Amino acid sequence: MKALISQRVVTPTAVRPAAVCFANGRITAITPPDDVPNGYERVEVGRLVIMPGVVDVHVHINEPGRTHWEGFATATRAAAAGGITTVVDMPLNSDPVTTTLEALAAKKSAAQGQLWVNCAFHAGVVPGQLGQLAELLAEGCVAGKAFMVYSGIPEFGAADEAVLREAMQILARAGRPLLAHAEVDWPETAAPPPPWREYASYLASRPPSWEVEAIRLLIKLCRETGCATHIVHLATAEALPLLRAARAEGLPITIETAPHYLHFCAEEVPAGATQYKCAPPIREAANRESLWQALLAGEIDLIASDHSPCPPVLKGRERGDFAAAWGGIAGLQWLLPVVWSGLRGRRGALGENEALLRLADWLCAAPAKLVGMGERGRLEVGAAADIIVWDPDAAFEVTPATTYHRHKQTPYLGETLYGLVTRTYVGGELVYGHGRWEKREEGRGKRD
């Protein structure tokens, strides 16, 4: 039994001095610092922030089948170092993709004994593979995930309107959301023929209209089926008026963006720097600021990493061809500090306490709510004791030596970020503290 004590504890309604008491994997009390019940070991952390563990609902772990891209051990170890206590694994780019009960069983088997943090799974929504979607949800998958454009691997095909409609009817009956990669590859683009060394050429190949038209279709299907619909990694602010109107209509639509869209901008991507390639693409600085304003206005609900790593050879840095490079950014470990660094510089009249409350909502409470994990993402009595301690004033440089994903290739290398995680507790057990991992025990990271 422990009591973590700080002058800055992020509860659901306020940042205040408090002691967070926990035992047997659950939060048992949140008291004034001097009122810790007898029998609890006091752990004083001064003015470091105590917050719920981050819930990252968009992570490509790739095991089994492509563990050389990323696996459960490396991904969840990096997550723990970044203050993430729950990850939800996408149905690709593992092999097989998670569209059948057999594939889900292979995922669960592969994760056994490798988890540093909690892990849950999404089910794939692809043409010709909806027959087991209801069973996948019954077996614990928390949502269905569809691509509306080529995913990058042929075994995970794009879902057209008919496939989406059928899947959304199944998901609505199960009370689970559809997560959609919202791009459709029309109208025609003005991109020059590849190869593309200039980032502007890649940017032109996936214009904002691709996102806008996909979101227009999703709104239509959401209205028709009543299925909760979640837009993953929104990259273009041009879609916000459509989404604003749909939500005003009362449609069950939620929106996520990713840290790379909030941190980088197209004007600053060097020629040939394929480590920045992702889909949808990183857009211009003005678009980035519009996404920030939408977040602050409550028009974007949450932020997830969209950690999508690959072996360095697939990025083709020596060629620098954005057309040929794999699209995906490795950034799981840096989700919290990237977002905090951006918010820190934009908080203005919010003040630090309100900024911390917003951060905890975007990274913890809202993601947990999306995937039905009400016991996580909040510091309150009865919740899971998934807790982090971090220093919002500590600056650090991202280096290969301190990057714990399987591959060190990331556009964040060399960036100076704020928000250093010092302790990560999963189910009340310390898994990471002050730059080192505690001995992993079976069951410490829960597999949902």
Secondary structure as UniProt FT lines:
FT   STRAND          2..10
FT   STRAND          15..23
FT   TURN            24..25
FT   STRAND          26..31
FT   HELIX           33..35
FT   TURN            38..39
FT   STRAND          41..44
FT   TURN            46..47
FT   STRAND          49..52
FT   STRAND          54..59
FT   TURN            63..65
FT   TURN            67..69
FT   HELIX           72..81
FT   TURN            82..83
FT   STRAND          84..89
FT   HELIX           101..111
FT   TURN            112..114
FT   STRAND          118..121
FT   STRAND          123..125
FT   TURN            127..128
FT   TURN            131..132
FT   HELIX           133..138
FT   TURN            139..140
FT   STRAND          144..147
FT   TURN            154..155
FT   HELIX           161..174
FT   STRAND          178..181
FT   HELIX           199..205
FT   HELIX           208..225
FT   STRAND          229..231
FT   HELIX           237..239
FT   HELIX           240..248
FT   TURN            249..250
FT   STRAND          253..257
FT   HELIX           259..263
FT   HELIX           266..268
FT   TURN            271..272
FT   HELIX           274..276
FT   HELIX           285..296
FT   TURN            297..298
FT   STRAND          302..303
FT   HELIX           312..315
FT   TURN            316..320
FT   TURN            322..324
FT   HELIX           332..334
FT   HELIX           335..344
FT   TURN            345..346
FT   HELIX           348..350
FT   HELIX           351..360
FT   HELIX           361..365
FT   HELIX           366..370
FT   TURN            371..372
FT   TURN            374..375
FT   TURN            381..382
FT   STRAND          387..397
FT   HELIX           400..402
FT   TURN            411..414
FT   STRAND          416..426
FT   TURN            427..428
FT   STRAND          429..433
FT   TURN            434..435
FT   STRAND          436..437
FT   TURN            442..443
//
